[in-house]
């Protein structure tokens, strides 16, 4: 197994990066290699001067194909149940399609079980940074909620005050004036218009 892994390393060093046909012409076409299927494709026909085509000598040995350089099999993990099934001697974890909260839980479990995580280089450092960021986010959401509550309470108070003021004005308008000579403002304005 070790000899095969060494052969894989040597081949990987020499292996060129194969670019998909027409990837330099269009932005929408990714660089990752795909075999050309066009009837008139010069790359499929392996014509001179065109993009190089991968051959059988470029592949790593079949027993070691798909493994990491340390000989571990990468497995995609999204739940704690999947992580518990992994064997630290033969498997490595790749945490994918997971939110930050669950990623933190998975990393803690992986560190406890001594399982290497491929897509995170330094899991201890990442864990500390992620937890701090998570706490900050929680604090900011709490502050936002508190400010929303305060604004709602203030708006309710203002609305109540306005209602009370309107009620007072209505009661004052409904009361007839006691003095004989004084006329109400509405009657005065009506007389001025005429």
C-alpha positions in Angstrom: 0.0 0.0 0.0 2.8 2.4 0.9 4.6 1.7 -2.4 1.4 2.4 -4.3 0.9 5.7 -2.4 4.4 6.8 -3.3 3.7 6.0 -7.0 0.5 8.0 -6.7 2.5 11.0 -5.4 5.0 10.8 -8.2 2.3 10.7 -10.9 0.4 13.5 -9.2 3.5 15.7 -9.3 4.0 15.2 -13.1 0.3 15.2 -14.0 -0.7 18.4 -15.9 -4.0 20.3 -15.4 -6.3 19.3 -18.2 -8.6 22.1 -19.4 -12.0 21.4 -20.9 -12.3 22.4 -24.6 -13.5 25.9 -25.3 -13.1 26.9 -21.6 -10.9 29.8 -22.6 -13.6 31.1 -25.0 -16.7 31.2 -22.7 -17.0 32.1 -19.0 -19.9 29.8 -18.5 -17.8 26.7 -19.3 -15.9 25.5 -16.3 -12.2 24.6 -16.5 -12.7 21.1 -15.1 -12.0 18.4 -17.7 -14.9 16.8 -19.6 -14.3 14.5 -22.5 -15.2 16.2 -25.8 -18.1 14.6 -27.7 -18.3 16.8 -30.8 -18.3 15.0 -34.2 -15.8 17.5 -35.6 -13.9 18.1 -32.4 -10.1 18.3 -33.0 -9.5 17.6 -29.3 -11.5 14.4 -29.4 -9.5 13.3 -32.5 -6.2 14.3 -30.6 -4.9 16.5 -33.4 -1.5 18.1 -33.0 -1.4 21.6 -31.5 -4.7 21.2 -29.7 -5.4 20.8 -25.9 -3.8 17.7 -24.5 -6.1 14.7 -23.8 -5.7 12.6 -20.6 -4.5 9.1 -21.2 -4.2 5.9 -19.2 -0.6 6.7 -18.0 -1.8 9.7 -16.1 -4.1 7.8 -13.7 -3.0 6.7 -10.2 -2.9 2.9 -9.4 -6.4 1.4 -9.1 -6.1 0.3 -5.5 -5.2 3.8 -4.3 -7.5 5.7 -6.7 -9.8 8.1 -4.8 -7.8 7.9 -1.6 -5.9 10.8 0.0 -2.1 10.9 -0.1 -2.1 9.3 3.4 -4.2 6.4 2.1 -7.5 7.4 3.8 -10.9 7.3 2.2 -12.8 10.7 2.2 -16.4 10.4 3.3 -19.0 13.3 3.1 -20.6 13.9 6.5 -23.6 16.0 7.4 -24.9 14.4 10.6 -23.5 13.1 13.9 -24.8 9.6 13.1 -22.7 9.6 9.9 -19.6 10.8 11.7 -20.0 8.1 14.4 -19.9 5.4 11.7 -16.4 6.5 10.5 -13.3 4.6 11.4 -10.4 7.0 12.2 -7.8 4.5 10.8 -9.3 4.2 7.3 -11.7 7.2 6.8 -11.5 11.0 6.8 -14.5 13.3 7.1 -15.5 16.0 4.6 -18.1 18.3 6.2 -20.5 19.5 3.5 -23.8 21.3 3.1 -24.1 22.1 6.8 -24.8 25.3 8.8 -22.3 26.8 11.2 -24.1 25.5 14.3 -24.0 21.9 13.2 -20.5 22.3 11.8 -19.3 23.3 15.2 -20.9 20.1 16.7 -19.4 17.9 14.1 -16.0 19.4 14.6 -16.1 18.8 18.3 -17.1 15.2 17.8 -14.4 14.7 15.2 -11.7 16.1 17.5 -12.9 13.9 20.3 -12.9 10.8 18.1 -9.5 11.9 16.5 -10.9 11.8 12.9 -9.2 14.1 10.4 -11.3 16.6 8.6 -10.2 17.2 5.0 -11.8 20.6 4.2 -10.8 22.3 7.4 -7.0 22.7 7.9 -6.7 23.6 11.6 -10.0 22.4 13.3 -9.1 23.7 16.8 -8.4 27.2 15.5 -11.5 27.1 13.3 -13.6 25.9 16.2 -12.6 28.8 18.5 -13.2 31.4 15.7 -16.5 29.9 14.8 -17.8 29.8 18.4 -16.8 33.5 18.9 -18.5 34.5 15.7 -21.6 32.5 16.7 -21.8 34.2 20.1 -21.4 37.6 18.5 -24.2 36.9 16.1 -26.5 35.7 19.0 -25.7 39.0 20.9 -26.5 41.2 17.9 -29.8 39.4 17.3 -30.8 39.8 21.0 -30.0 43.5 20.8 -32.0 43.9 17.6 -35.0 42.1 19.2 -34.8 44.3 22.3 -34.6 47.5 20.2 -37.7 46.3 18.2 -39.6 45.7 21.5 -38.7 49.1 22.8 -39.8 50.8 19.5 -43.1 48.9 19.6 -43.7 49.9 23.3 -42.9 53.6 22.4 -45.2 53.5 19.4 -48.0 52.0 21.6 -47.5 54.7 24.2 -47.7 57.5 21.6 -50.8 56.0 20.1 -52.5 55.9 23.5 -51.5 59.5 24.3 -52.9 60.6 20.9 -56.2 58.8 21.6 -56.5 60.4 25.0 -55.8 63.8 23.6 -58.4 63.3 20.9 -61.0 62.2 23.5 -60.3 65.4 25.5 -60.7 67.6 22.5 -64.0 65.9 21.6 -65.4 66.3 25.1 -64.4 70.0 25.1 -66.1 70.6 21.8 -69.3 68.9 23.0 -69.6 71.1 26.1 -71.7 74.2 25.4 -70.1 77.5 26.3 -71.7 79.1 29.5 -71.0 82.8 28.6 -73.9 84.5 26.8 -72.0 86.8 24.5 -69.3 84.3 23.5 -69.9 82.4 20.3 -68.3 79.1 19.3 -65.4 79.2 16.8 -67.4 77.3 14.2 -70.2 79.8 14.2 -67.7 82.7 13.9 -66.0 81.1 10.8 -69.4 80.4 9.2 -70.4 84.1 9.6 -67.1 85.2 8.1 -67.7 83.1 5.0 -71.1 84.6 4.4 
